[in-house]
C-alpha cells in the first residue's frame, strides 16, 4: 500500500469513526428501555440558577421551580453582572440572591463558582445541587427526578434538555432537531449501553462532595462539557436522566448568530483539547468508560460532520477518477447511507423538523462561515446572547 493510499484510508477512518459512534448511540436510543431499580428517597436540594440580565423571563423559571420544591429545598440565584432587574425580581419570587459584579470575569462558570463557594461557607452545605439556566423551565417532576437520581447513584446527572424552534423558520426547526439529537437521543443511547454522557448546561444535578471539589471558574465557552471531562477523569462520570428541561431559541438574527457561535466554537475547542486528555486518562487509569466518553466528545457538530463527510467523499471521487482505489469511497458512501437511514428513524421517533432537502443543504451551508471563523477569528470570551426585544443598551442573555 502506497503512502497516498494510506492517507486516503486514514481520512476515511477519521470520518467513519465519529459517524459510527453517532449511529450506534442513536440506534441504542431506539431500543426498548431497560428496567431499573427504584431511586428511593432523597435529601433536600438547592436549585442554583446563574443569571445575566434575565428580567424578562426569570419569574417564569422561578415559578416553575417553586411548584416542584419539597420541604427543605431552596433556590439560589447568582445575578452575574446584571444591569437590569434580575436580582430584584428573583428576590420578589422568594429566591436567595447573590449579586456578582466583575466585568472582566463574567459568564456562567464564574457565576456557578460564586454560588458554590457561598454554599460551602454554610455550617451544613446541601447534599444535592441542581443547576438550571435562568431561561429554561423544568417540566413537572424534573427537579425531583434529578435530585433522586444524583442521590441514588452518587454521580453527576444530566437531564433531557431541549430547545423549542423559534417561530416557523425552517432553520430554527432544524437547529432544534439537531439540539434534541445531541442532548437527548444520543445520551439516551449511551444510558441504554451503560455508558456515561456529557453535561449540557441546564438540568444538571450533583452530589455536594463532587461539585464542591470541582474547578468551576474555567472561563470556557463550553464550561459544561469541560466540567464533565474533569469530573470523569476524577472518577465521577455523568449519568443521563429523562427529566425534561425546556427552553427556546432566540428569534433575533444577531442573537441566533452569537449563541450558535459560542456553542459551536466551545464545542470544537473542548473536542480538540479534552479528547486527548480523555484518551490519555483511559490508558493511564485503564477505564473503558473514559474511552467511550472520548469517542462521544470526538463527534463534531452535526452540520460540520456532514460537511466533512461530503468533502472527503468528493476528494475520494477525484482520486478514483485519477486511477486511485475504489474501496475507501465505497466504505464512506455506505457509511453515509447508514447515517441518513439512522437520522430518518430518529426523525420519525421524535418528530420531523420539517423542510425539504434543499432546506437542509442551505442550513448546513450557512454554518460554513461559522466554522471558518473558528480558524481565523475564534471566540475566546463569553459573550451573552441578546434576548428578544432587548435594547442595545440593556441587552440580555443566558449565562450558559
PALO-388556 format. One record per residue (C-alpha): residue number from 1; x, y, z. Coordinates in Angstrom, 1 decimal, m for minus. Each point is the difference from the previous one (the first is absolute). Layout:
REM PALO-388556
NUM / X / Y / Z
...
//
This chain:
REM PALO-388556
1 / 0.0 / 0.0 / 0.0
2 / 1.4 / 3.4 / m1.1
3 / 0.3 / 3.0 / 2.2
4 / m2.9 / 1.6 / m1.9
5 / m2.3 / m2.9 / 0.6
6 / 0.9 / 0.0 / 3.7
7 / m1.0 / 3.7 / 0.1
8 / m3.2 / m0.7 / m1.8
9 / m0.9 / m2.8 / 2.5
10 / 1.0 / 2.2 / 2.9
11 / m2.4 / 2.7 / m1.2
12 / m2.7 / m2.5 / m0.4
13 / 0.4 / m1.4 / 3.5
14 / 0.1 / 3.5 / 1.4
15 / m3.5 / 0.6 / m1.4
16 / m1.5 / m3.4 / 0.4
17 / 0.9 / m0.3 / 3.7
18 / m2.1 / 2.9 / 1.3
19 / m2.9 / m0.9 / m2.3
20 / 0.1 / m3.6 / 1.3
21 / 0.0 / 1.3 / 3.6
22 / m3.0 / 2.3 / m0.8
23 / m1.9 / m2.9 / m1.7
24 / 0.6 / m2.5 / 2.9
25 / m1.2 / 2.6 / 2.5
26 / m3.1 / 0.8 / m1.9
27 / m0.9 / m3.6 / m0.7
28 / 0.5 / m0.9 / 3.6
29 / m2.4 / 2.9 / 1.0
30 / m2.7 / m1.6 / m2.2
31 / 0.2 / m3.3 / 2.0
32 / m2.7 / m0.7 / 2.7
33 / 1.0 / 1.5 / 3.4
34 / 1.6 / m2.3 / 2.5
35 / m1.6 / m0.6 / 3.4
36 / 1.9 / 1.9 / 2.7
37 / m0.1 / m0.2 / 3.8
38 / m2.2 / 2.6 / 1.8
39 / 1.8 / 3.1 / 1.0
40 / m1.2 / 0.3 / 3.6
41 / m0.2 / 3.2 / 2.1
42 / 2.3 / 3.0 / m0.3
43 / 1.2 / 2.7 / 2.3
44 / m0.9 / 3.7 / m0.4
45 / 1.7 / 1.7 / m2.9
46 / 1.1 / 3.5 / m1.1
47 / m1.0 / 1.2 / m3.5
48 / 2.8 / 2.2 / m1.2
49 / m0.9 / 2.4 / m2.9
50 / 2.7 / 2.2 / m1.6
51 / m1.6 / 3.0 / m1.7
52 / 1.2 / 2.9 / m2.1
53 / m2.6 / 2.6 / m0.8
54 / m2.9 / m2.4 / 0.1
55 / m2.7 / 2.4 / 1.3
56 / m2.3 / m0.9 / m2.9
57 / m0.4 / m3.7 / 0.9
58 / 1.5 / m0.9 / 3.3
59 / m3.3 / 0.4 / 1.8
60 / m1.5 / m2.8 / m2.1
61 / 3.1 / m2.3 / 0.7
62 / m0.3 / 0.6 / 3.7
63 / m3.7 / m0.6 / 0.0
64 / 0.5 / m3.3 / m1.7
65 / 2.8 / m1.0 / 2.4
66 / m2.0 / 1.1 / 3.0
67 / m2.9 / m2.3 / m0.9
68 / 2.3 / m3.0 / 0.2
69 / 1.9 / 0.7 / 3.2
70 / m0.3 / m2.4 / 2.9
71 / 0.4 / 1.1 / 3.7
72 / 3.5 / 1.0 / 0.7
73 / 0.9 / 0.9 / m3.7
74 / 1.3 / 3.4 / m0.8
75 / 0.6 / 2.2 / m3.1
76 / 3.2 / 2.1 / m0.4
77 / 0.3 / 2.5 / m2.8
78 / 3.4 / 1.4 / m0.9
79 / m0.6 / 3.3 / m1.9
80 / 3.2 / 0.3 / m2.0
81 / 0.9 / 3.5 / m1.2
82 / m3.7 / 0.9 / m0.4
83 / m1.1 / 3.5 / m1.2
84 / m3.7 / m0.7 / 0.2
85 / m2.5 / m1.1 / 2.7
86 / 1.0 / m3.7 / 0.1
87 / 1.1 / 0.1 / 3.7
88 / m3.1 / 1.9 / 1.2
89 / m2.4 / m2.3 / m1.9
90 / 1.8 / m3.1 / 1.4
91 / m0.3 / 1.3 / 3.6
92 / m3.7 / 0.9 / m0.6
93 / m0.5 / m3.6 / m1.1
94 / 1.5 / m1.4 / 3.2
95 / 3.5 / m0.9 / m1.1
96 / 3.2 / 0.7 / 1.9
97 / 2.0 / 2.3 / m2.3
98 / 3.7 / 0.6 / m0.3
99 / 1.1 / 3.0 / m2.1
100 / 3.3 / m0.4 / m1.7
101 / 1.8 / 2.9 / m1.8
102 / 3.2 / m0.7 / m1.9
103 / m0.1 / 1.2 / m3.6
104 / 3.4 / m1.6 / m0.8
105 / m1.0 / m3.5 / 1.2
106 / m3.6 / m0.5 / m1.0
107 / m2.0 / m3.0 / m1.1
108 / m1.6 / m3.1 / 1.3
109 / 3.1 / m1.8 / 1.3
110 / 0.8 / 3.0 / 2.3
111 / m3.6 / 0.3 / 1.1
112 / m0.1 / m3.7 / 0.9
113 / 3.3 / 0.3 / 1.9
114 / m1.4 / 2.9 / 2.0
115 / m3.1 / m1.9 / 1.0
116 / 1.8 / m3.2 / 1.0
117 / 2.6 / 1.9 / 2.0
118 / m2.9 / 1.8 / 1.8
119 / m1.7 / m3.3 / 0.8
120 / 3.3 / m1.5 / 1.2
121 / 0.2 / 2.7 / 2.8
122 / m3.2 / m1.4 / 1.6
123 / 0.2 / m2.0 / 3.1
124 / m1.9 / m2.7 / m1.8
125 / 0.3 / 0.1 / m3.8
126 / m2.6 / m1.6 / m2.2
127 / 0.2 / m3.7 / m0.9
128 / m1.2 / 0.6 / m3.6
129 / 0.4 / 3.0 / m2.2
130 / m2.1 / 0.3 / m3.2
131 / 1.1 / 2.5 / m2.6
132 / m2.5 / 1.7 / m2.4
133 / 0.4 / 2.8 / m2.5
134 / m2.1 / 3.0 / 0.7
135 / m1.8 / m0.2 / m3.3
136 / m1.0 / m3.7 / 0.2
137 / m3.0 / m1.7 / 1.6
138 / 0.1 / m3.3 / 1.9
139 / m3.0 / m2.2 / m1.1
140 / m2.2 / m1.4 / 2.8
141 / 2.0 / m2.5 / 2.1
142 / 3.4 / 1.0 / m1.4
143 / 1.4 / 1.4 / 3.2
144 / m1.0 / m3.1 / 1.9
145 / 1.4 / m2.4 / m2.6
146 / 3.3 / 1.8 / m0.3
147 / 0.5 / 0.2 / 3.8
148 / m1.0 / m3.6 / 0.6
149 / 2.3 / m1.3 / m2.8
150 / 3.0 / 1.9 / 1.2
151 / m0.5 / m1.2 / 3.5
152 / m0.7 / m3.6 / m0.9
153 / 3.0 / m0.5 / m2.3
154 / 2.3 / 2.6 / 1.6
155 / 0.9 / 1.3 / m3.4
156 / m0.4 / 3.2 / m2.0
157 / m3.3 / m0.1 / m2.0
158 / m1.0 / 1.7 / m3.2
159 / m3.7 / 0.3 / m0.8
160 / m1.7 / 0.0 / m3.4
161 / 0.6 / 3.7 / m1.0
162 / m1.8 / 1.1 / m3.2
163 / m0.7 / 3.3 / m1.7
164 / m3.1 / 0.9 / m2.0
165 / 0.2 / 1.4 / m3.5
166 / m0.5 / 3.7 / m0.3
167 / m3.1 / 0.8 / m2.1
168 / m0.4 / m1.8 / m3.3
169 / 3.5 / 0.4 / m1.3
170 / 1.3 / m3.3 / m1.6
171 / 3.5 / 0.8 / 1.2
172 / m1.1 / 0.3 / 3.6
173 / m2.0 / m3.3 / m0.3
174 / 3.1 / m1.8 / m1.4
175 / 2.1 / 1.5 / 2.8
176 / m2.5 / m1.2 / 2.6
177 / 0.1 / m3.5 / m1.5
178 / 3.8 / m0.1 / 0.1
179 / 0.0 / 1.3 / 3.6
180 / m2.4 / m2.7 / 1.0
181 / 2.1 / m2.7 / m1.7
182 / 3.1 / 1.2 / 1.8
183 / m1.5 / 0.7 / 3.4
184 / m2.7 / m2.8 / 0.3
185 / 0.3 / m2.7 / m2.6
186 / 3.7 / m0.7 / 0.1
187 / 0.2 / 0.2 / 3.9
188 / m3.0 / m2.3 / 0.2
189 / 1.9 / m2.5 / m2.2
190 / 3.0 / 0.2 / 2.2
191 / m2.2 / m0.6 / 3.0
192 / m1.4 / m3.1 / m1.7
193 / 3.5 / m1.2 / m0.6
194 / 1.0 / 0.6 / 3.6
195 / 2.4 / 2.8 / m0.9
196 / 0.4 / 3.6 / 1.2
197 / m1.0 / 3.1 / m1.8
198 / 1.1 / 3.7 / m0.1
199 / m1.5 / 2.9 / 1.9
200 / m2.1 / 2.4 / m2.1
201 / m0.4 / 3.1 / 2.2
202 / m3.5 / 0.0 / 1.5
203 / m1.7 / m2.8 / 1.9
204 / 3.2 / m1.2 / 1.7
205 / 0.0 / m1.5 / 3.5
206 / 3.0 / m0.7 / 2.2
207 / 0.7 / m1.6 / 3.4
208 / 1.6 / 2.7 / 2.1
209 / 3.3 / m1.9 / 0.7
210 / 0.5 / m0.2 / m3.8
211 / m1.0 / 3.6 / m0.9
212 / 1.8 / 1.6 / 2.9
213 / 3.4 / m1.3 / m1.2
214 / m0.5 / 0.8 / m3.7
215 / 1.9 / 2.8 / m1.7
216 / m2.9 / 2.1 / m1.2
217 / 1.5 / 3.4 / m0.8
218 / 1.5 / m1.2 / m3.3
219 / m1.1 / 2.9 / m2.2
220 / m0.6 / m2.5 / m2.8
221 / m2.7 / 0.6 / m2.7
222 / m1.3 / m3.6 / 0.5
223 / 0.6 / m0.1 / 3.7
224 / m2.5 / m2.9 / 0.4
225 / 1.9 / m2.4 / m2.2
226 / 3.2 / 1.1 / 1.5
227 / m1.3 / m0.8 / 3.4
228 / m1.3 / m3.4 / m1.1
229 / 3.5 / m1.0 / m1.2
230 / 1.6 / 1.3 / 3.2
231 / m2.4 / m1.9 / 2.2
232 / 0.2 / m3.2 / m2.1
233 / 3.8 / 0.0 / 0.3
234 / m0.4 / 0.4 / 3.8
235 / m2.2 / m3.1 / 0.0
236 / m3.5 / 1.6 / m0.2
237 / m1.6 / m0.7 / m3.3
238 / m3.3 / 1.7 / m1.0
239 / m3.2 / m2.0 / m0.1
240 / m2.9 / 0.9 / m2.3
241 / m3.5 / 0.5 / 1.4
242 / m3.3 / 0.4 / m2.0
243 / m1.0 / 2.9 / 2.3
244 / m1.1 / 2.7 / m2.5
245 / 1.2 / 3.6 / m0.1
246 / m1.1 / 2.3 / m2.8
247 / 0.9 / 3.3 / m1.5
248 / m0.3 / 1.9 / m3.3
249 / 2.4 / 1.2 / m2.6
250 / 0.2 / 3.8 / m0.4
251 / m1.7 / 1.5 / m3.1
252 / 2.2 / 3.0 / m0.7
253 / 2.7 / m0.6 / m2.6
254 / 2.8 / 1.5 / 2.0
255 / m1.0 / m2.0 / 3.1
256 / m0.1 / m3.2 / m2.0
257 / 3.4 / 0.7 / m1.5
258 / 1.6 / 0.8 / 3.3
259 / m1.5 / m3.1 / 1.7
260 / 1.0 / m2.4 / m2.7
261 / 3.5 / 1.4 / m0.3
262 / 0.5 / m0.5 / 3.7
263 / m1.4 / m3.5 / 0.1
264 / 1.8 / m1.2 / m3.2
265 / 3.4 / 1.6 / 0.9
266 / m0.3 / m1.3 / 3.5
267 / m0.8 / m3.5 / m1.3
268 / 3.0 / 0.0 / m2.3
269 / 2.3 / 1.4 / 2.6
270 / m1.0 / m2.7 / 2.5
271 / 0.1 / m2.7 / m2.5
272 / 3.6 / 0.8 / m1.2
273 / 1.4 / 0.6 / 3.5
274 / m1.8 / m2.4 / 2.2
275 / m0.3 / m3.1 / m2.2
276 / 3.8 / m0.7 / 0.3
277 / m0.3 / 0.4 / 3.8
278 / m2.7 / m2.6 / 0.1
279 / 1.9 / m2.4 / m2.2
280 / 3.1 / 0.4 / 2.1
281 / m2.1 / m0.5 / 3.1
282 / m1.6 / m3.1 / m1.4
283 / 3.5 / m1.5 / m0.5
284 / 1.4 / 1.2 / 3.3
285 / m3.0 / m1.0 / 2.1
286 / m0.9 / m3.0 / m2.1
287 / m3.7 / 1.1 / m0.1
288 / m2.0 / m0.9 / m3.1
289 / m2.6 / 2.6 / 0.9
290 / 2.5 / 2.7 / m0.6
291 / 0.7 / m1.3 / m3.4
292 / m3.8 / m0.1 / m0.7
293 / m0.3 / 3.6 / 1.2
294 / 2.9 / 1.0 / m2.2
295 / m1.7 / m1.4 / m3.1
296 / m3.2 / 1.8 / 1.0
297 / 1.9 / 3.3 / 0.4
298 / 1.8 / m0.5 / m3.3
299 / m3.2 / 0.1 / m2.0
300 / m0.1 / 3.5 / m1.7
301 / m3.2 / 2.0 / m0.2
302 / m2.5 / m1.6 / m2.4
303 / 0.4 / 2.6 / m2.8
304 / 3.8 / m0.1 / 0.1
305 / 0.0 / m3.8 / m0.1
306 / m2.2 / 0.2 / m3.1
307 / 2.3 / 2.5 / m1.6
308 / 3.0 / m2.1 / 0.9
309 / m1.5 / m3.2 / m1.5
310 / m0.9 / 1.8 / m3.2
311 / 3.4 / 1.5 / m0.5
312 / 1.8 / m3.3 / 0.6
313 / m2.4 / m1.8 / m2.3
314 / 0.6 / 2.6 / m2.7
315 / 3.8 / m0.3 / 0.4
316 / m0.3 / m3.8 / m0.3
317 / m2.0 / 0.4 / m3.2
318 / 2.7 / 2.1 / m1.5
319 / 2.6 / m2.6 / 1.0
320 / m2.1 / m2.8 / m1.4
321 / m0.2 / 1.8 / m3.4
322 / 3.8 / 0.4 / 0.0
323 / 0.4 / m3.8 / 0.5
324 / 0.0 / m0.3 / 3.8
325 / m1.6 / m2.8 / 2.0
326 / m3.8 / m0.2 / 0.2
327 / m0.4 / m1.8 / 3.3
328 / 0.3 / 3.2 / 2.3
329 / m2.7 / 1.8 / m2.0
330 / m2.3 / m3.0 / 0.3
331 / 0.5 / m0.2 / 3.7
332 / m0.7 / 3.7 / 0.4
333 / m3.1 / m0.2 / m2.3
334 / m1.5 / m3.0 / 1.9
335 / 0.7 / 1.8 / 3.3
336 / m1.9 / 3.1 / m1.3
337 / m3.0 / m2.1 / m1.0
338 / m0.1 / m1.7 / 3.5
339 / 0.4 / 3.4 / 1.6
340 / m2.9 / 1.5 / m2.0
341 / m2.2 / m3.0 / 0.8
342 / 0.7 / 0.3 / 3.7
343 / m0.9 / 3.7 / m0.1
344 / m3.2 / m0.9 / m1.8
345 / m1.0 / m2.5 / 2.8
346 / 0.9 / 2.6 / 2.7
347 / m2.1 / 2.6 / m1.8
348 / m3.0 / m2.3 / m0.1
349 / 0.4 / m0.7 / 3.7
350 / 0.4 / 3.6 / 1.3
351 / m1.8 / 1.9 / m2.8
352 / 1.0 / 1.5 / m3.3
353 / 1.8 / 3.3 / 0.0
354 / m1.8 / 0.8 / m3.3
355 / 1.6 / 1.5 / m3.1
356 / 1.2 / m1.6 / m3.2
357 / 3.4 / m1.3 / m1.0
358 / 0.9 / 3.4 / m1.4
359 / m0.8 / 1.6 / 3.4
360 / 2.3 / m2.5 / 1.7
361 / 2.8 / 0.8 / m2.4
362 / m0.5 / 3.7 / 0.4
363 / 0.0 / m0.4 / 3.8
364 / 3.3 / m1.9 / m0.1
365 / 1.5 / 2.4 / m2.4
366 / m0.9 / 2.9 / 2.2
367 / 2.3 / m1.5 / 2.6
368 / 3.1 / 0.2 / m2.2
369 / 0.8 / 3.6 / 1.0
370 / m0.5 / m0.8 / 3.7
371 / 2.5 / m2.9 / m0.2
372 / 2.4 / 2.1 / m2.0
373 / 0.1 / 2.7 / 2.6
374 / 1.2 / m2.6 / 2.5
375 / 3.2 / m0.2 / m2.0
376 / 0.7 / 3.7 / m0.4
377 / m2.3 / 1.9 / 2.4
378 / m0.7 / m2.4 / 2.8
379 / m2.3 / 1.1 / 2.8
380 / 2.0 / m0.3 / 3.2
381 / m2.0 / 2.0 / 2.5
382 / m3.6 / m0.5 / 1.1
383 / m2.4 / 2.3 / m1.8
384 / m3.6 / 0.1 / 1.2
385 / m2.8 / m0.9 / m2.3
386 / m2.2 / 3.1 / m0.5
387 / m3.5 / m0.7 / 1.0
388 / m3.0 / 0.5 / m2.3
389 / m1.2 / 3.6 / 0.3
390 / 3.1 / 1.2 / 2.0
391 / 1.5 / 3.3 / m0.9
392 / 3.6 / 0.6 / m0.8
393 / 0.5 / 1.7 / 3.3
394 / m1.6 / m2.7 / 2.0
395 / 0.7 / m3.2 / m2.0
396 / m0.5 / m3.1 / 2.0
397 / 1.0 / m3.6 / m0.4
398 / 0.1 / m3.5 / 1.4
399 / 3.0 / m0.8 / 2.2
400 / 0.6 / m3.3 / m1.7
//
